[in-house]
Amino acid sequence: MKKKLILEVPGGATRVLLHTCCAPCSAAIIECMVKHGITPVIYYANPNIWPLEEYQIRKDECTRYARSLGLEIVDADYDHVAWLGCVAGLEAEPERGGRCLKCFTMRLADTARYAATHGFTVMTTTLMSSRWKSLDQINEAGRLAVEPYPGVAWWDHNWRKGGLNERRAAIIREYGFYNQQYCGCEFSMRKNEE
């Protein structure tokens, strides 16, 4: 018997800025939040995704899902050149290595800035749902991101539990989502091709 999922949002917030990496990782989390009376505003900040066509496909899928639920989606600027500068020197790092931490920190810092300037008191990320990512790294990046903004809390909920992975698979099938085979950056893509 599965444990019932309980969402404990910092400060009891009912509106959360949700950094979103892709529709497959986001769908079950978004559905879960809505079922628990939480309104996610989807923040699509992914300058790591390469090539641009891949970025566009993933963004379009997130937008399609958000619109189907009547939710707001915010498209952050796509600046892959700035992202490359951020991870310079870490290109050969393995998944879950130093490059990933830098990448998470950059994207979540952008999310925290948006949260602080648009009245959000809580933020989290769908990156926490991926079994390929380090929860410790993501939480470290999230805590660093909100540090300059005392009015914004990092919600470190583990989105891998409570049956969400099973629900994720069902939603992917239901919506026919494009389901990518690499994290998004060219360095992870090359690793997959080896």
Solvent accessible surface area in square Angstrom, and as a share of the most:
residue,aa,sasa,rsa
1,M,244,1.09
2,K,130,0.55
3,K,183,0.77
4,K,169,0.71
5,L,27,0.13
6,I,119,0.60
7,L,24,0.12
8,E,137,0.61
9,V,19,0.11
10,P,40,0.25
11,G,90,0.87
12,G,56,0.54
13,A,18,0.14
14,T,92,0.53
15,R,104,0.38
16,V,0,0.00
17,L,0,0.00
18,L,0,0.00
19,H,0,0.00
20,T,1,0.00
21,C,13,0.08
22,C,2,0.01
23,A,1,0.01
24,P,2,0.01
25,C,13,0.08
26,S,1,0.01
27,A,0,0.00
28,A,3,0.02
29,I,2,0.01
30,I,3,0.01
31,E,34,0.15
32,C,10,0.06
33,M,0,0.00
34,V,72,0.41
35,K,152,0.64
36,H,81,0.36
37,G,51,0.49
38,I,10,0.05
39,T,67,0.39
40,P,0,0.00
41,V,7,0.04
42,I,2,0.01
43,Y,9,0.03
44,Y,0,0.00
45,A,2,0.01
46,N,1,0.00
47,P,11,0.07
48,N,2,0.01
49,I,2,0.01
50,W,90,0.32
51,P,43,0.27
52,L,96,0.48
53,E,115,0.52
54,E,16,0.07
55,Y,7,0.03
56,Q,72,0.32
57,I,73,0.37
58,R,6,0.02
59,K,37,0.16
60,D,72,0.37
61,E,22,0.10
62,C,5,0.03
63,T,23,0.14
64,R,101,0.37
65,Y,6,0.02
66,A,0,0.00
67,R,176,0.64
68,S,62,0.40
69,L,73,0.36
70,G,69,0.67
71,L,25,0.13
72,E,95,0.43
73,I,38,0.19
74,V,24,0.14
75,D,75,0.39
76,A,13,0.10
77,D,127,0.66
78,Y,63,0.24
79,D,70,0.36
80,H,22,0.10
81,V,121,0.69
82,A,43,0.33
83,W,1,0.00
84,L,63,0.31
85,G,52,0.50
86,C,40,0.24
87,V,1,0.00
88,A,65,0.50
89,G,70,0.67
90,L,43,0.21
91,E,74,0.33
92,A,100,0.77
93,E,58,0.26
94,P,77,0.48
95,E,57,0.26
96,R,118,0.43
97,G,13,0.12
98,G,29,0.28
99,R,6,0.02
100,C,8,0.05
101,L,47,0.23
102,K,96,0.41
103,C,8,0.05
104,F,4,0.02
105,T,35,0.20
106,M,51,0.23
107,R,9,0.03
108,L,0,0.00
109,A,27,0.21
110,D,40,0.21
111,T,0,0.00
112,A,0,0.00
113,R,121,0.44
114,Y,42,0.16
115,A,0,0.00
116,A,41,0.32
117,T,104,0.60
118,H,93,0.41
119,G,61,0.58
120,F,8,0.03
121,T,76,0.44
122,V,1,0.00
123,M,0,0.00
124,T,0,0.00
125,T,0,0.00
126,T,0,0.00
127,L,6,0.03
128,M,1,0.00
129,S,7,0.05
130,S,12,0.08
131,R,161,0.59
132,W,163,0.57
133,K,14,0.06
134,S,21,0.14
135,L,43,0.21
136,D,116,0.60
137,Q,25,0.11
138,I,0,0.00
139,N,24,0.12
140,E,73,0.33
141,A,0,0.00
142,G,0,0.00
143,R,133,0.48
144,L,81,0.40
145,A,3,0.02
146,V,18,0.10
147,E,129,0.58
148,P,90,0.57
149,Y,52,0.20
150,P,135,0.85
151,G,55,0.53
152,V,10,0.06
153,A,35,0.27
154,W,25,0.09
155,W,7,0.02
156,D,81,0.42
157,H,29,0.13
158,N,42,0.21
159,W,1,0.00
160,R,55,0.20
161,K,127,0.54
162,G,35,0.34
163,G,21,0.20
164,L,14,0.07
165,N,66,0.34
166,E,104,0.47
167,R,83,0.30
168,R,55,0.20
169,A,42,0.33
170,A,28,0.21
171,I,1,0.01
172,I,24,0.12
173,R,176,0.64
174,E,115,0.51
175,Y,58,0.22
176,G,58,0.55
177,F,12,0.05
178,Y,82,0.31
179,N,63,0.32
180,Q,29,0.13
181,Q,146,0.65
182,Y,29,0.11
183,C,45,0.27
184,G,0,0.00
185,C,3,0.02
186,E,12,0.05
187,F,24,0.10
188,S,4,0.03
189,M,42,0.19
190,R,122,0.45
191,K,102,0.43
192,N,90,0.46
193,E,127,0.57
194,E,160,0.72
